[in-house]
Amino acid sequence: MLSDETASVAGDQGVMHDAPLLFGIGDRVVMGRTSTRILGHARYSYGRGFWDEFCGVDEAGETCWISVDEGDVVRQTRLQADDAPKNQPPFKPGETLYFDSATFTVTEVESAECIALRGQFDEALTVGEIYQFVNASAGDEALLSGEFWGQSAAWFYGRWYDPFDIQVERQ
């Protein structure tokens, strides 16, 4: 977690309006062969709606992010700078990106605002911060996402899961 194994505790910040959730903080979520303990919940608004991001750790203690948007669920891990794509904005829908011997097509280019936080995260998040992001998909259910703010960038890689195939152990 943030600062050499020290977690950043966000507590409750912003207004997290009640909405149906597949899982929450403390739950163990099994997607495929990977189990993730949920530690933090962030909500992002993109104008016409919102989506939820959950920060968690797997059995090996590695951080991942699970995003839930209109019932679509994706689990991603952050790419290290040396492994991340070198592409920079601006991006356009339909544009082609290449990563890990695969071809990705840009499907979404948007900006989003962090509107609420609960729990612990592996990075410092701030309610009100605005991010530019790009999502690019490959034909094998893979997703490549980039986030851009100020002079910073972060890339994430993962795959989509059918919400009916997800197992949740409530805490």
C-alpha positions as semicolon CSV with decimal commas, in nm:
position;residue;x (nm);y (nm);z (nm)
1;M;0,000;0,000;0,000
2;L;0,097;0,364;0,004
3;S;0,431;0,459;0,166
4;D;0,604;0,123;0,200
5;E;0,321;-0,100;0,317
6;T;0,138;0,181;0,501
7;A;-0,221;0,215;0,391
8;S;-0,379;0,552;0,330
9;V;-0,702;0,559;0,526
10;A;-0,954;0,774;0,347
11;G;-1,237;0,706;0,593
12;D;-1,560;0,849;0,455
13;Q;-1,517;1,148;0,225
14;G;-1,764;1,299;-0,017
15;V;-2,124;1,183;-0,037
16;M;-2,154;0,813;-0,118
17;H;-2,523;0,787;-0,204
18;D;-2,676;0,444;-0,153
19;A;-2,681;0,233;-0,466
20;P;-2,703;-0,142;-0,522
21;L;-2,356;-0,296;-0,495
22;L;-2,231;-0,644;-0,584
23;F;-1,987;-0,631;-0,291
24;G;-1,836;-0,387;-0,045
25;I;-1,547;-0,312;0,188
26;G;-1,431;-0,621;0,377
27;D;-1,586;-0,869;0,134
28;R;-1,380;-1,137;-0,035
29;V;-1,449;-1,146;-0,409
30;V;-1,355;-1,448;-0,623
31;M;-1,319;-1,382;-0,995
32;G;-1,191;-1,679;-1,192
33;R;-0,906;-1,826;-0,988
34;T;-0,825;-1,500;-0,808
35;S;-0,954;-1,398;-0,467
36;T;-0,951;-1,030;-0,366
37;R;-1,022;-0,873;-0,025
38;I;-1,189;-0,532;-0,077
39;L;-1,027;-0,250;0,125
40;G;-1,150;0,072;-0,036
41;H;-1,442;0,207;-0,240
42;A;-1,419;0,513;-0,466
43;R;-1,703;0,656;-0,674
44;Y;-1,644;0,852;-0,995
45;S;-1,889;1,068;-1,186
46;Y;-1,864;1,110;-1,561
47;G;-2,152;1,354;-1,600
48;R;-2,434;1,129;-1,716
49;G;-2,373;0,868;-1,445
50;F;-2,119;0,716;-1,209
51;W;-1,920;0,401;-1,156
52;D;-1,763;0,237;-0,853
53;E;-1,398;0,137;-0,811
54;F;-1,289;-0,103;-0,540
55;C;-0,927;-0,126;-0,424
56;G;-0,828;-0,466;-0,291
57;V;-0,547;-0,713;-0,233
58;D;-0,516;-1,070;-0,355
59;E;-0,380;-1,371;-0,162
60;A;-0,022;-1,266;-0,242
61;G;-0,081;-0,914;-0,108
62;E;-0,078;-0,756;-0,455
63;T;-0,309;-0,461;-0,511
64;C;-0,579;-0,466;-0,776
65;W;-0,878;-0,254;-0,875
66;I;-1,224;-0,387;-0,952
67;S;-1,452;-0,151;-1,144
68;V;-1,829;-0,189;-1,163
69;D;-2,015;0,024;-1,418
70;E;-2,378;-0,048;-1,510
71;G;-2,330;-0,415;-1,420
72;D;-2,005;-0,456;-1,616
73;V;-1,718;-0,578;-1,396
74;V;-1,346;-0,562;-1,469
75;R;-1,048;-0,656;-1,252
76;Q;-0,722;-0,475;-1,330
77;T;-0,373;-0,437;-1,191
78;R;-0,152;-0,133;-1,228
79;L;0,128;-0,165;-1,479
80;Q;0,477;-0,064;-1,373
81;A;0,619;0,232;-1,570
82;D;0,862;0,011;-1,767
83;D;0,580;-0,224;-1,872
84;A;0,316;0,041;-1,944
85;P;0,227;0,169;-2,291
86;K;0,407;0,488;-2,389
87;N;0,099;0,634;-2,561
88;Q;-0,012;0,976;-2,439
89;P;-0,336;1,172;-2,486
90;P;-0,518;1,284;-2,684
91;F;-0,688;0,955;-2,779
92;K;-0,977;0,899;-3,019
93;P;-1,239;0,622;-3,018
94;G;-1,142;0,361;-3,275
95;E;-0,769;0,434;-3,238
96;T;-0,541;0,129;-3,213
97;L;-0,304;0,070;-2,921
98;Y;-0,055;-0,215;-2,895
99;F;0,030;-0,381;-2,566
100;D;0,169;-0,721;-2,466
101;S;0,156;-0,858;-2,822
102;A;-0,214;-0,770;-2,851
103;T;-0,409;-0,509;-3,044
104;F;-0,648;-0,292;-2,845
105;T;-0,915;-0,060;-2,983
106;V;-0,996;0,260;-2,795
107;T;-1,361;0,235;-2,692
108;E;-1,396;0,525;-2,450
109;V;-1,226;0,860;-2,389
110;E;-1,373;1,063;-2,104
111;S;-1,304;1,267;-1,797
112;A;-1,429;1,174;-1,450
113;E;-1,442;1,335;-1,108
114;C;-1,385;1,150;-0,782
115;I;-1,703;1,221;-0,583
116;A;-1,673;0,993;-0,278
117;L;-1,423;0,772;-0,093
118;R;-1,445;0,506;0,177
119;G;-1,176;0,283;0,324
120;Q;-0,812;0,227;0,226
121;F;-0,630;0,274;-0,103
122;D;-0,285;0,209;-0,245
123;E;-0,257;0,571;-0,359
124;A;-0,366;0,913;-0,238
125;L;-0,709;0,990;-0,384
126;T;-0,890;1,321;-0,346
127;V;-1,260;1,399;-0,370
128;G;-1,300;1,659;-0,644
129;E;-0,994;1,551;-0,842
130;I;-1,060;1,518;-1,215
131;Y;-0,897;1,249;-1,428
132;Q;-0,884;1,200;-1,802
133;F;-0,909;0,834;-1,896
134;V;-0,901;0,601;-2,192
135;N;-1,033;0,246;-2,216
136;A;-0,921;0,011;-2,491
137;S;-1,047;-0,344;-2,546
138;A;-0,904;-0,651;-2,714
139;G;-1,118;-0,931;-2,851
140;D;-1,031;-1,171;-2,567
141;E;-1,214;-0,982;-2,289
142;A;-0,896;-0,788;-2,206
143;L;-0,908;-0,422;-2,104
144;L;-0,626;-0,168;-2,110
145;S;-0,699;0,159;-1,926
146;G;-0,500;0,477;-1,888
147;E;-0,558;0,759;-1,638
148;F;-0,405;1,103;-1,682
149;W;-0,398;1,400;-1,445
150;G;-0,156;1,690;-1,443
151;Q;0,179;1,553;-1,559
152;S;0,103;1,205;-1,421
153;A;-0,020;0,889;-1,589
154;A;-0,114;0,539;-1,475
155;W;-0,193;0,236;-1,689
156;F;-0,395;-0,069;-1,584
157;Y;-0,447;-0,408;-1,747
158;G;-0,707;-0,673;-1,676
159;R;-1,012;-0,856;-1,798
160;W;-1,390;-0,840;-1,790
161;Y;-1,594;-1,085;-1,581
162;D;-1,955;-1,190;-1,602
163;P;-2,116;-1,065;-1,278
164;F;-2,302;-1,397;-1,251
165;D;-1,968;-1,582;-1,230
166;I;-1,840;-1,372;-0,938
167;Q;-1,848;-1,525;-0,590
168;V;-1,877;-1,295;-0,290
169;E;-1,809;-1,384;0,073
170;R;-1,965;-1,109;0,283
171;Q;-1,792;-0,983;0,597
